[in-house]
Amino acid sequence: MRVRLNGIEIAYTDEGQGPALLLVHGFPLSRGAWSRQVEVFKKNYRVIAPDLRGLGESEATVGAVAMSRFAEDLHALIQRLDAGPVILAGHSMGGYVALAFAKAYPQMLQKLVLVGTRAGADTPETAAARRATAEKVRVEGASVVVEAMAPKMLAASNKDENMAAAVRNLMSPSKPEGVIGALLGMAERPDAQAWLGEIRVPTLVITGADDTLIPPSESEVLAKGIPGAQLKLIPKAGHLVAFEQAEVFNDFLLAFLA
């Protein structure tokens, strides 16, 4: 499905009926990263999974895209679909977006699920590396990010070649301008740690034990900062934990939602 919001066309999945479950993918992925959740949760929930602007099949804009801008797109989407308040799950960069949404639109939030993400801002070194990568994408195309990121999405012990190929396919539709915009937006994002204590909805933090991109220690900090948050660690899972260990992930999420 497609809809025009905030001046761009957003592609999204909208399946099932019941409480609205909004799934927000990470970088440089697309909504297909949640395919193993859509199939399970659409039986009891209205599952909405958009492609963030510039990623997947959604239209790109020029320049940095702040996490708050992505959050504005989500808010516009759920208003258009008459779907709020939502249970919001965000993975990695989608977690940064989910935190920005929680700060800007607390009244639109029922529950919060933060997956393989962190609250802190980039260090100056990390921000500089993102900007350098953005310049590389400008010259060489989005494939440079796909080649760098794809091997880090799954646990090092995972030798499933079909799954590795599927992960690359989740990245391949993203447009160079979209990848650049997200990189620059992540480099500029504010530190969320100072206001985590303001989050008042039930929160679940999930991480892969073998995540090397955003290590489990970051999830521990996140969970400690949010009042009453639950923390779940999934063994034999890398950064893309909901895709790699979908069955265990879904069990944790189902129990939390129940």
N, C-alpha and C positions, 0 to 999 in steps of 0.2 A: 504494500500500500504506500501511497505517497500523498503528502499534503504540503501546501505552501505556508510557511510560518516565518515571521521575522525577516521577510525578503528572500528566503531561500526555500528550495524544495527538500523536504526531509523524507527519507524512506524509512518505513517501520513495519514491524509485525504486530498484529493485534488479534489474539486468539483466545477463545474461552470466555467464560462468564464467572462473575463472582467478584471478590475484592480485587482491586487493581494492583498488580505486581509489575513494577517498572524496572526493567533490566538494562543497565548502562554498561556498555563494553569498554575495554581498555584500548591502549595505543599499541600499534597502529591497526587495530582489529576492526571488526564489523559485527553487526548484531548476530550473525551466525555463531559467534562464540558462545551464545546462550542456547543453541539449538537443543542441547540435551536437558535443558531446564524447561523450555517451552513445551516440549512434548509431554512432560510429566505434570507440570503445574497447570496447564490449560484445562485439566479435568475439573479443577476446583477454584481456579482464579482466572481473572481477565489478565492475560500476560501481554504486556506491551514492551517491545524491544526496538528502539530506534537505532539507526545509524547516526552517530554524531556528525555534525556538519563537517564536510570535507573528507569524511571517512566512509568506507563502504560505498553505498549507492547514493548517499546524500550529497547535495550540492556544496561546492567549496566557495569560500570567500578569500579575498586577498588580505594578508597580514596576520598578526598574532590574534589568536582566539582565546580570550581569558576563560578560566574555568567558570566564572560567573556568567559569561555569555552562553556557554554550553547549557548552564543551568536555566537560563532564560528560555532557551529553545525547548527544554524539557517541560518547563512550566506552561509555555504556549501550547505544546502538544497535548498535555493532559487536560488543559482547559478546552481545547478544540474537541477532544474526544469525550469530554464530560466525565473524566475518569478519577478525579481526585476526591479525597486525599489518598495517597498511594503508599504502598510498601515499596521502598526504593532500595535496590541492590546495585552497587557500583563496584566494578573491578578495576584495580590499578588506576589509570587516569580517570576512569569512570567513578572511582572512589573519590578522587579530588573533586569531580563534578558533583557527586552526591553530597559531599560536605558543603560545597558552595550552595547547593540547593537547600540543604538543611538550615543554613544560616539565613538565606534570603526568604525562604517560604516555609517556615516551621509549621504553619497552619495546614499545609498541603501534605504533611507527612504523618503516616500511621506508624510505621516501623522502618528501621534502617539496617541495611546489611552491607558491610564494608569488606571487600574481598581482595586480598593481596595488595594492600595499599598502605599509605602512610599519611600522617597529619602534617609533618614538617615541610617547610619550603625547601627548595633546592639549595645546596651549598653553592657558593660562587663558582666553584670548579665544575659542578654538575650543570649549572645554568650555562656556563660558557661552552661546555661540551654540547649541550642541546643546540645552542646557537650555531656552533660550527657544523653540526650535523644538518641543520636546516639549510645552511649555505651549500653543503654537499648535495643535498636533495635538489636544490635549485639548479645545480649544474648537471647532475647525473641522473636525477629521477628518484622516485620513491623506492625503487628496488634496493637501493643501498641500505635503507632502513630495514626492509624485509629480510635481507641477507644477514644483517647484524642481529636482529631481534628474534627471528624464528627459532634458531637453535637454543635460545635461552628461555623459551616459553614452557618447555616440558622438563621434567626431572632428568638429570644426567643419566640416570639408570634406565630410562625409558627408551627402548630400542624399536618401538613400533613405528615402522616407516610410513604406514598408511596414516597414522595419527599426525606424524610430522608433516606429511604432505597436506593434510587437512588444515593444519595450522597456517601453512603458507597461503592456502586458498582463502583463509579468513582475512588475510592482510592484502592480498593482491588487488582488490577493487579500489583501495584508497588512492586519492589523487595527490600529486605532488604538493599543490597549494594547501590541501587539507592537512597533510603530514607536516608541512612547514608551519602552518598556523597553530597546530596542536603543540609542536615542539616549542615554539616561541611562547605560547600561552602557559605551558608547564614551567618554563624557565622563569616566568614572571609571577607565578602564583604566590599568594600570601601564605604565611605560616598559620595553620588552623589550630595549633595546639592550645593557644591562649583561650579559645572559646569552646573547646570540646565539652567543658563542664556545663554549658548551656543547653546541650542536647537533652531533651526530656522524653524522647520516645524510646521504646524497647529497641536495643541495638545488639546485633550479632556481628562479630568480627571473625572472619575465616581466613586462614592462610595455609599454603602448602609447606610442608616441613622442609622441602628441598628447593624452595624458591630462592634463587640467587639474585634476581633483579630487585626485589623488595623483600629482604629477609624477615623471617618470623619475629625477630626482635622488634621490628617496627610495628607489627600488629599488636604485640604486647603493650607497647607504649600507648597505642591508639585505644585499646580496650581499657587500660587503666585510667585514661583521661575522660572517658564517657561514663557517667553515673550508671551503674548496674549492667554495663555491657558484658555479654558473654564472649568468650574466646574459644575457638575451636581450631585445632591443628590437625591437618590431614596428612598422614604418612604417604611416602612415595608419590608426592605431587610437587610439581614445580610452580611456576608463576601462573599458568593458566589452569588453576586447580579445578574450576567448575567443569571444564571440558575434559581434563585428563582423568580425574577421579569423580566422574559425574554421580555415580551411585551413592558414594559416601557423602559427597557435597549435598545432594538432594535430600538425603536422610536428615542431615543436620538442619537444613533449611525448613523441611517439612515439620520437624519437631519444634523449631523456633516459632514458626507461623501458627502452629496448633496451640 
